[in-house]
Amino acid sequence: MRLLSRALRAAQGCRAAALPPRSPRAAPVGSSAAGTCTQQPRRGLSARPCLNELFAAPSLRRLLESRARGEAGPELAARIQRLRDKEQELRDTRELAGQDESEDFRKLAEKEITSCEEEILELKHQIVLLLLPSEETDESDLVMEVTAGVGGQEAMLFTSEIFDMYQRYAAYKKWKFEILEYFPSEIGGLRRAVASIAGLEAYKYMKFEGGVHRVQRVPKTEKQGRIHTSTMTVAILPQPTEMRLQINPKDLRIETKRASGAGGQHVNTTDSAVRIVHIPTGIVSECQQERSQIRNKEKAMQMLSAKLYNAKLEEETKKRNSVRKIQIGTKGRSEKIRTYNFPQDRITDHRISRSVHHVECFMLGQEMLDEMIQTLREYADYESLIEIISENEKNNLS
C-alpha cells in the first residue's frame, strides 16, 4: 500500500524524516531528450485515448458488470475492484499534493502519481484481455508462403529480403524456422518460398503479417535513377493439430515425379518430388526441397494441412461477417498492408496509418518489427472490444 497519503498528512512536523534519499528527477511526461531518438516510445493499447474514454462510458461499465457475473467472474471482478482502488488513490494523491507547496513533496507526489497511472493502465490492459475471447489458432504454429508480385526481378529481390527478415525475426523470437520450398530467381531474388515457423505464440504474432507488401525504391537494375513500385505477398496459414483437422487418406491422390530446377545430381534422376491433391476440394500441395521422397511427402502433407485448415477458418470467418479492419488472414492475399519507402526511409502500415523510419533497421527483423506487430495486436484487441461492447448493448436492448 502506498504511504504517500499518510506522509503528506504528517508533513508539517517531520518532512525531513519522511523523505526518501534524493535521486535525479525523471523527465516529465511529454518532454523529449536532447537530440533525436532512434526508436519511438511504445504506446500500449491502454495508452490510447479512445480506450480511456471507453472505460468512462456507461456501455463498458454495463459490459463489465455482466461479465463479472459470468465465467470470468472472480478474476475480472478482482481486477475491476483493484482498478477502482487505484483510481481513488490517484485522486487522493493529487488532492493532497496540491495542499503542500514543498518542492520535495512535489517531487515525491510526481513519482507516486506516475506509479499510480502506470498501474492503472496495466489494470485496464488486463481487464481488456479478460474480456476478449481467445482464438484457438493463437497457440498454433504456422506455414508462411511468400510470393513475388508485380515488378519483375525487383519484386523477386524484395521477396527475398522480406523472407530473410522473417527468418531473422523467428530467430529473434527463438522460434524454429524450416524452409519447405524455395524457388530463387536468376539474379539472387526469390520467386516463391514456403517455410514452417514453430514456437511460443508464433501464429498470434505472425498472423498480422499476411497481405501485400509494397516497396518503393530505385532498383539495382534501373540505370536512370527512377523510383519503381513493386509488390510481394505474404500468406500466413495456421498449422492445425490432428485434433483440429482430420484428413481421410482416401481423399488424397499422391503423385511422385522427378525434381526440376537447380539442385544437384539428384535432379531429374530420382522420383523424389511429391505432389498431393485433396480430391474433395482440389487443393494441391507439392514439395521437391529434399532429396528424400519420404521427407518431401511429410513437408507436402504439412503444407496441405495448413491450406485445408485455413480454408476452413476462412469459411467460419465469412459466417461471422467480421467488420474489423485489422487483417488476420482472410484478406491477406489481396489487401495492401504495408509500404517500404526507401527514398524517404519510411515504413507505413496502412491498416493503422502508422509510419516509422529507418527501413534498414526495420528489416533486420528485430525490435522495430516486433514493436510494429505488437501495435497491430493492440489495435486488433481494441477493435474486438468495440465489437463486444456493441453486441452487449444490442442484447440489453432486445
Secondary structure, DSSP 8 states (H G I E B T S, - for coil): ---HHHHHHTHHHHHHHH----------TT---SS--SS-----GGGSHHHHHHHHSHHHHHHHHHHHTSTTHHHHHHHHHHHHHHHHHHHHHHHHHTT---HHHHHHHHHHHHHHHHHHHHHHHHHHHHHS---GGGG-EEEEEEEE-SSHHHHHHHHHHHHHHHHHHHHHTT-EEEEEEEEE-TTS-EEEEEEEEESTTHHHHHGGG-EEEEEEE--TT-SS---EEEEEEEEEEEE--TTT----GGGEEEEEE---SSSSTTTTTS--EEEEEETTTTEEEEE-SSS-HHHHHHHHHHHHHHHHHHHHHHHHHHHHT---SS-SSTTTTT-EEEEEETTTTEEEETTTTEEEE-HHHHTTSSHHHHHHHHHHHHHHHHHHHHHHHHHHHHHHH-
